[in-house]
């Protein structure tokens, strides 16, 4: 079966930078609904469209087609007292930057902690990096009507509706 709109694709992958440094080796294959449902990067869908089981290739995705360019404006220094305690590097908070015209919130990651200041970075960890995806298609099947209606894969490695999507890891913090 060829990969076309409304097929469920199972892909084994590794992700590295353009120098070959491994960023992520998928412990589980990526399983997604193909056809513009925004379940994976558009460049990955473009590379896999029309392919079949056994397709094996490496594609390069530039920052603008992946996680965007790095934006120094998204790095904030906050008083430690404005954030929950205890706090440690790697923690994430949902916040709305004051300069946000649309009021959309973004996820900030704690990247550094000084005595009374905390550095928060709203950039995706892979922003500004060209990425190489080694992709190997291991399965293609027709999507169910329910998967198409919901816009994502159900079942093993897919979305489960009985899961609690509220993991409580993020807190809303208004950033200045």
Secondary structure by P-SEA (a helix, b strand, c coil): ccccccbbbbbbbbbbcccccccccccccccccccccccccaaaaaaaccccccccbbbbbcccccccccccccbbbbccccccccccccbbbbbbbccccccbbbbbbbccccccbbbbbccccccccccccbbbbcbbbbbcaaaaaacccccccccccccccccccbbbbbcc
